[in-house]
């Protein structure tokens, strides 16, 4: 089946409005035309995308899945149009970047500010995410660049090592008996209720540090962003294994970060899809970062 971007936008408009009549008004087309287009698409897909209840429409299970993919396709099409349009004008367009919540978050505002002095027409789309989400978006082509916290599988990407480094440790409530220690040893941590990143490669690394099997860890919750994990710490649900920069971005009240002993240090990489044709704006931005953060740049800690 050939998917028409225009019809995908019709489908998304109906899903948003929940009503065929209102969607037709929003799209400035007739309702019979809209109904026929959606009916033809459902026929081609071999499934109903909406549950029809009188005048109200809700997404079916297939409709929810299709909505997610339709949004991605429409976003990629819009992105392609912007990239083509910018070739006809001065260098502008949008650079899309995902970044983990760490000290590397400081890279973006400083770099964008400096880059914008030479390229004021360039705009940015910034997202916070964990390594799994960032890599998936790079693979799909829905973002240009991703800043990842190691360990990370870099074989399938082009990447630049950044001079941003993090100390791993435990975030716990200030009234915890362990909060006054200078560092926490393996013995201190074993048995604690742990809140950990959801990434399998990170869980395995943490277990290796503690000399335990991953399934022996007392894991009470996992998260995709440290912000969510810190909220659980504040409620006394557990202790968060995280990097120090997670707290440095927005220091939470009543929580203290205690580093691990022996010290565990990890770095960052800026990754992008191999053999990918970037827009002029993204190409220039990437070149700017490469020149700004080369191998001679001094290491930066939180």
C-alpha positions as CSV (number, residue, x, y, z in Angstrom):
1,X,0.0,0.0,0.0
2,X,1.3,3.5,-0.9
3,X,0.8,5.9,2.0
4,X,-0.2,9.4,1.0
5,X,1.2,12.0,3.4
6,X,-1.9,14.1,2.9
7,X,-4.2,11.2,4.0
8,X,-2.0,10.5,7.0
9,X,-2.5,14.1,8.1
10,X,-6.3,13.6,7.6
11,X,-6.1,10.6,9.9
12,X,-4.1,12.5,12.5
13,X,-6.6,15.4,12.4
14,X,-9.5,13.0,13.1
15,X,-7.6,11.3,15.9
16,X,-7.1,14.7,17.5
17,X,-10.6,16.0,17.0
18,X,-12.4,12.8,17.8
19,X,-15.1,13.8,15.3
20,X,-15.3,13.6,11.6
21,X,-17.2,16.9,11.2
22,X,-14.8,18.9,13.3
23,X,-11.8,17.4,11.6
24,X,-13.2,18.3,8.1
25,X,-13.7,21.9,9.3
26,X,-10.1,22.0,10.6
27,X,-8.8,20.6,7.3
28,X,-11.1,22.8,5.2
29,X,-12.5,19.9,3.2
30,X,-15.9,18.3,3.0
31,X,-16.9,15.6,5.4
32,X,-17.8,13.1,2.6
33,X,-14.4,13.5,1.1
34,X,-12.7,13.0,4.4
35,X,-14.8,9.9,5.3
36,X,-14.1,8.4,1.9
37,X,-10.3,8.9,2.2
38,X,-10.2,7.3,5.7
39,X,-12.5,4.4,4.6
40,X,-10.2,3.7,1.6
41,X,-7.1,3.8,3.9
42,X,-8.8,1.3,6.3
43,X,-9.6,-0.9,3.4
44,X,-6.0,-0.9,2.2
45,X,-4.7,-1.6,5.7
46,X,-7.2,-4.4,6.2
47,X,-8.3,-3.1,9.7
48,X,-10.4,-0.4,11.3
49,X,-8.5,2.5,12.7
50,X,-11.4,4.0,14.7
51,X,-14.1,2.7,17.0
52,X,-17.2,4.5,15.9
53,X,-19.7,5.5,18.6
54,X,-22.5,7.7,17.2
55,X,-20.7,11.0,16.3
56,X,-17.6,10.3,18.4
57,X,-14.5,8.4,17.1
58,X,-11.8,6.8,19.2
59,X,-8.7,5.0,18.1
60,X,-8.8,1.2,17.9
61,X,-5.8,-0.8,19.1
62,X,-4.6,-0.8,15.5
63,X,-5.3,2.9,15.3
64,X,-3.1,3.7,18.3
65,X,-0.2,1.9,16.6
66,X,-0.8,3.5,13.3
67,X,-1.0,7.0,14.9
68,X,2.5,6.6,16.3
69,X,3.9,5.6,12.9
70,X,1.9,8.3,11.1
71,X,3.3,11.0,13.3
72,X,6.9,9.8,12.6
73,X,6.3,9.7,8.8
74,X,4.7,13.1,8.7
75,X,7.5,14.6,10.9
76,X,10.1,13.1,8.7
77,X,8.4,14.5,5.6
78,X,8.2,18.0,7.1
79,X,11.8,17.8,8.1
80,X,12.8,16.8,4.5
81,X,10.8,19.8,3.1
82,X,12.6,22.2,5.5
83,X,16.0,20.8,4.6
84,X,15.3,21.2,0.9
85,X,13.9,24.7,1.4
86,X,17.0,25.9,3.3
87,X,19.2,25.1,0.3
88,X,17.5,27.9,-1.6
89,X,18.2,30.5,1.1
90,X,20.8,31.5,3.7
91,X,21.8,28.7,6.0
92,X,18.9,28.1,8.3
93,X,16.7,25.2,9.2
94,X,16.4,23.0,12.4
95,X,19.0,20.9,14.1
96,X,17.5,18.1,16.2
97,X,19.4,16.8,19.2
98,X,18.6,14.4,22.0
99,X,20.7,14.5,25.2
100,X,20.9,12.4,28.4
101,X,20.4,14.2,31.7
102,X,24.0,14.8,32.8
103,X,26.8,17.4,32.9
104,X,26.8,17.2,29.1
105,X,23.5,19.1,29.1
106,X,25.7,22.2,29.7
107,X,27.2,21.6,26.2
108,X,24.1,22.5,24.3
109,X,23.2,26.0,25.5
110,X,26.9,27.2,25.4
111,X,27.5,25.6,22.0
112,X,24.2,26.9,20.4
113,X,24.9,30.4,21.7
114,X,28.3,30.5,20.1
115,X,27.1,28.8,16.9
116,X,24.1,31.2,16.6
117,X,26.4,34.2,16.4
118,X,27.5,33.0,12.9
119,X,24.3,31.3,11.9
120,X,21.4,33.2,13.5
121,X,18.7,31.6,11.3
122,X,19.4,28.1,12.6
123,X,16.8,26.8,15.2
124,X,17.0,23.8,17.4
125,X,14.7,21.0,18.7
126,X,16.0,19.6,22.0
127,X,14.8,16.5,23.8
128,X,15.8,14.7,27.0
129,X,16.0,10.9,26.7
130,X,18.0,7.9,27.8
131,X,20.4,6.0,25.6
132,X,17.8,3.5,24.3
133,X,15.4,6.2,23.0
134,X,18.3,8.3,21.6
135,X,19.7,5.4,19.6
136,X,16.3,4.4,18.3
137,X,15.7,7.9,17.1
138,X,19.1,8.1,15.4
139,X,18.3,4.8,13.6
140,X,15.0,6.1,12.4
141,X,16.4,9.4,11.3
142,X,14.0,11.4,13.4
143,X,16.9,13.2,15.2
144,X,20.2,14.4,13.8
145,X,22.5,14.0,16.8
146,X,22.5,12.3,20.2
147,X,24.6,12.8,23.3
148,X,25.0,9.5,25.1
149,X,26.5,8.4,28.4
150,X,28.9,5.5,28.2
151,X,28.8,2.6,28.1
152,X,27.3,2.6,24.7
153,X,27.5,0.5,21.6
154,X,29.1,2.8,19.1
155,X,30.0,0.4,16.3
156,X,27.0,1.3,14.2
157,X,27.4,5.1,14.6
158,X,29.9,7.8,13.8
159,X,30.7,9.6,17.0
160,X,32.9,12.2,18.7
161,X,34.1,11.7,22.3
162,X,33.3,14.7,24.4
163,X,35.4,16.1,27.3
164,X,32.5,15.7,29.7
165,X,33.0,13.1,32.5
166,X,30.8,11.9,35.3
167,X,31.2,10.2,38.7
168,X,28.8,7.4,39.5
169,X,27.3,7.3,42.9
170,X,24.1,7.0,45.0
171,X,21.4,9.6,45.5
172,X,19.7,9.1,48.8
173,X,17.7,11.1,51.3
174,X,19.7,13.4,53.6
175,X,18.4,11.6,56.7
176,X,19.8,8.3,55.5
177,X,22.6,6.8,57.7
178,X,24.7,6.6,54.6
179,X,24.3,10.2,53.6
180,X,27.2,11.5,55.7
181,X,29.8,9.1,54.2
182,X,32.4,10.4,51.9
183,X,31.9,7.5,49.5
184,X,29.9,4.2,49.4
185,X,31.6,0.9,49.1
186,X,30.2,-2.3,47.7
187,X,29.3,-3.5,51.2
188,X,27.3,-0.3,51.8
189,X,25.2,-0.8,48.7
190,X,24.5,-4.5,48.8
191,X,20.9,-5.0,50.0
192,X,19.8,-1.4,49.5
193,X,16.6,-0.9,47.5
194,X,17.9,0.4,44.2
195,X,16.4,2.6,41.6
196,X,18.4,2.1,38.4
197,X,18.5,3.2,34.7
198,X,16.5,0.8,32.6
199,X,19.3,0.2,30.0
200,X,20.4,-3.4,30.1
201,X,24.0,-2.6,29.4
202,X,24.1,-0.1,32.3
203,X,22.5,-2.7,34.7
204,X,25.1,-5.2,33.8
205,X,27.9,-2.7,34.3
206,X,26.5,-1.8,37.8
207,X,26.2,-5.5,38.7
208,X,29.9,-6.0,37.6
209,X,31.0,-3.1,39.8
210,X,29.2,-4.7,42.8
211,X,30.5,-8.1,42.0
212,X,27.0,-9.5,41.7
213,X,24.8,-11.0,39.1
214,X,22.3,-8.6,37.7
215,X,19.3,-10.6,38.8
216,X,20.7,-10.5,42.4
217,X,20.4,-6.7,42.7
218,X,17.6,-5.5,45.0
219,X,15.9,-3.4,42.2
220,X,12.7,-1.7,43.3
221,X,12.3,0.5,40.2
222,X,13.9,1.5,37.0
223,X,13.6,4.7,35.0
224,X,14.4,6.3,31.6
225,X,15.3,9.7,33.1
226,X,17.0,10.5,36.4
227,X,14.4,13.2,37.1
228,X,11.8,10.4,37.5
229,X,14.1,8.4,39.8
230,X,14.8,11.3,42.1
231,X,11.1,11.8,42.7
232,X,11.0,8.2,44.0
233,X,14.0,8.8,46.2
234,X,12.3,11.8,47.8
235,X,9.4,9.5,48.7
236,X,11.7,7.0,50.4
237,X,11.1,4.3,47.8
238,X,14.8,3.5,47.2
239,X,18.2,4.9,46.5
240,X,19.1,6.0,42.9
241,X,22.2,4.9,41.2
242,X,23.1,7.8,38.9
243,X,25.8,10.2,37.7
244,X,26.5,13.3,39.7
245,X,25.5,15.6,36.9
246,X,21.9,14.3,37.1
247,X,21.6,16.3,40.4
248,X,23.8,19.2,39.2
249,X,21.3,20.2,36.5
250,X,18.4,20.8,38.9
251,X,19.5,20.1,42.5
252,X,16.6,18.4,44.4
253,X,15.8,19.3,48.0
254,X,16.5,16.8,50.7
255,X,18.7,14.5,48.6
256,X,22.5,14.0,48.8
257,X,24.8,12.5,46.2
258,X,27.5,10.1,47.6
259,X,30.1,8.8,45.1
260,X,31.1,5.2,44.8
261,X,34.3,3.8,46.1
262,X,36.4,2.8,44.2
263,X,35.6,5.8,42.0
264,X,33.6,5.0,38.8
265,X,34.1,7.5,36.0
266,X,32.3,7.5,32.7
267,X,32.4,9.7,29.6
268,X,30.1,10.9,26.8
269,X,29.9,10.6,23.1
270,X,28.1,12.6,20.5
271,X,26.7,10.1,18.0
272,X,25.0,10.3,14.6
273,X,23.9,7.8,11.9
274,X,26.7,6.5,9.6
275,X,26.7,7.7,6.0
276,X,23.7,10.0,6.7
277,X,23.2,13.1,4.5
278,X,22.6,16.0,6.8
279,X,21.1,19.3,6.1
280,X,23.6,22.2,5.7
281,X,22.7,23.5,9.1
282,X,23.3,20.2,10.9
283,X,26.5,19.7,8.9
284,X,27.9,23.1,10.0
285,X,26.7,22.6,13.6
286,X,28.5,19.2,13.8
287,X,31.7,20.7,12.3
288,X,31.5,23.4,14.9
289,X,31.2,21.0,17.8
290,X,34.1,18.9,16.4
291,X,36.4,21.9,16.2
292,X,35.2,23.1,19.7
293,X,35.6,19.8,21.5
294,X,38.6,18.1,20.0
295,X,41.0,15.7,21.7
296,X,42.9,18.6,23.3
297,X,39.9,19.9,25.2
298,X,40.3,19.7,29.0
299,X,38.1,17.3,30.9
300,X,34.9,18.8,32.5
301,X,33.3,17.4,35.6
302,X,30.0,18.5,37.3
